[in-house]
Amino acid sequence: MDILIRIALLIALLAFTYLIFSLVSLINEIKKTMSKLDSSIDSISGEIKNLSPKVSLLIDDVRDIKNKVNDTLVHFDSLQVKAQNSLEDMSSLSKQVSYSLDKLEQRTEKLVVLLDPIEHILRDLFNKVYPMISYSGSLISAISKGVKAFSGKLNK
C-alpha cells in the first residue's frame, strides 16, 4: 500500500508539474497577448492623437461652411425681399402705365371726334374748289401757250 500511495503521490506530483508547466505556458501566452494588446492600444492611441488635429480642422471647416451657408441664406433672403419690392414696383408702374394709356385713348377719341367734322369740311371745300382751280390752271396754261405763239409770230 505504501507503494500505491507513492505511485499516487508521484502521479499527483507529475500532474501538478504538468499543471504548473501548463499554467506557466498559459501565463506566457497571456503576457504575449497582453503585450500585443498593449502595442495595439498604443498604436490606436497614436492614430487617435494623429487624427485629433485633423478632425479639429475638419470641424473648423464645417463651421466655416455653415457660417458661409448662413451668410448666403441671409443674402438670398435680402435678394428675395428686393425682388419682391421690385415686383411690387413693377406692378404699380404697370397700373400707372395702363391708367395713362386709358387716359390717352380717351383723349385721342375726343380729338378724333373733334377733328372729324373739320376733315369733312376740308374735303367738301377741296371738292368744291378743286374743279375751279383745275379749270383756271388749264385756262392760264392755254392763255400762256397762246401768248407764246402770238409773241413768236410778232418777233419774226
C-alpha positions in Angstrom: 0.0 0.0 0.0 2.8 2.2 0.6 3.9 1.8 -3.0 0.4 2.7 -4.1 0.5 5.8 -2.1 3.9 6.7 -3.5 2.7 5.9 -7.1 -0.4 8.0 -6.4 1.8 10.8 -5.0 4.1 10.5 -8.0 1.2 10.7 -10.4 -0.2 13.6 -8.4 3.2 15.3 -8.5 3.5 14.7 -12.2 0.0 16.0 -12.7 0.9 19.0 -10.5 4.1 19.6 -12.5 2.2 19.3 -15.8 -0.4 21.7 -14.4 2.4 24.2 -13.3 4.0 24.0 -16.8 0.6 24.5 -18.4 0.0 27.4 -16.1 3.4 28.9 -16.9 2.8 28.4 -20.6 -0.7 30.0 -20.3 0.8 32.9 -18.3 3.4 33.4 -21.1 0.7 33.3 -23.7 -1.4 35.8 -21.7 1.7 38.0 -21.4 2.3 37.9 -25.2 -1.4 38.6 -25.8 -1.3 41.5 -23.3 1.9 42.8 -24.9 0.3 42.7 -28.3 -2.9 44.2 -26.9 -0.8 46.9 -25.2 1.1 47.7 -28.5 -2.3 47.7 -30.4 -3.7 50.1 -27.8 -0.7 52.3 -28.1 -0.9 52.2 -31.9 -4.7 53.1 -31.8 -4.0 55.8 -29.3 -1.3 57.3 -31.6 -3.6 57.1 -34.5 -6.3 58.8 -32.5 -3.8 61.5 -31.4 -2.8 62.0 -35.1 -6.5 62.1 -36.2 -7.5 64.6 -33.5 -5.9 67.7 -35.1 -7.3 66.6 -38.5 -10.8 66.1 -37.0 -10.4 69.5 -35.3 -9.5 71.1 -38.7 -12.4 69.3 -40.3 -14.8 70.6 -37.6 -13.4 74.1 -38.2 -14.0 73.7 -41.9 -17.5 72.5 -41.3 -18.2 75.5 -39.1 -16.8 77.8 -41.8 -19.0 76.2 -44.4 -22.0 76.5 -42.0 -21.3 80.2 -41.5 -20.9 80.8 -45.2 -24.2 78.9 -45.9 -25.9 81.0 -43.2 -24.5 84.2 -44.8 -25.6 83.0 -48.2 -29.1 82.3 -46.9 -29.2 85.8 -45.4 -28.1 87.3 -48.7 -30.8 85.2 -50.5 -33.4 86.5 -48.1 -32.4 90.1 -48.8 -32.4 89.4 -52.6 -35.9 87.9 -52.2 -37.1 91.0 -50.4 -35.5 93.2 -53.1 -37.1 91.1 -55.8 -40.4 91.2 -54.1 -40.2 95.0 -53.8 -39.1 95.3 -57.4 -42.1 93.2 -58.5 -44.4 95.4 -56.4 -42.9 98.5 -58.0 -43.3 96.9 -61.5 -46.9 96.1 -60.6 -47.5 99.7 -59.5 -45.8 101.0 -62.7 -47.8 98.7 -64.8 -51.0 100.0 -63.3 -49.9 103.6 -63.8 -49.0 102.9 -67.5 -52.3 101.2 -68.0 -54.1 104.1 -66.5 -52.1 106.6 -68.6 -52.9 104.6 -71.8 -56.6 104.6 -70.9 -56.5 108.4 -70.5 -54.5 108.8 -73.7 -57.1 106.6 -75.5 -59.9 108.7 -74.2 -58.3 111.9 -75.2 -57.4 110.5 -78.6 -61.0 109.6 -79.1 -62.1 113.1 -78.1 -59.6 114.5 -80.6 -60.8 112.3 -83.4 -64.4 113.3 -82.6 -63.2 117.0 -82.7 -61.2 116.7 -85.9 -63.7 114.5 -87.8 -66.0 117.5 -88.7 -63.0 119.6 -89.7 -61.9 116.8 -92.1 -65.3 116.7 -93.7 -65.4 120.5 -94.1 -61.9 120.4 -95.7 -62.9 117.6 -98.1 -66.0 119.4 -99.1 -64.1 122.6 -99.6 -61.5 120.8 -101.7 -64.1 119.0 -103.8 -65.8 122.4 -104.5 -62.6 124.5 -105.1 -60.5 121.9 -107.0 -62.6 121.9 -110.2 -62.4 125.7 -110.3 -58.7 125.7 -109.7 -58.1 123.0 -112.2 -60.2 124.8 -114.8 -58.3 128.1 -114.0 -55.0 126.3 -114.3 -56.0 124.9 -117.7 -57.2 128.3 -118.8 -54.0 130.0 -117.7 -51.9 127.3 -119.5 -53.9 127.8 -122.7 -53.6 131.6 -122.5 -49.9 131.2 -121.8 -49.5 129.0 -124.9 -51.5 131.5 -127.0 -49.4 134.4 -125.8 -46.2 132.5 -126.6 -47.4 131.6 -130.0 -48.6 135.1 -130.7 -45.3 136.7 -129.4 -43.4 134.1 -131.5 -45.2 135.4 -134.7 -44.6 139.0 -133.7 -40.9 138.5 -133.3 -40.4 137.1 -136.8 
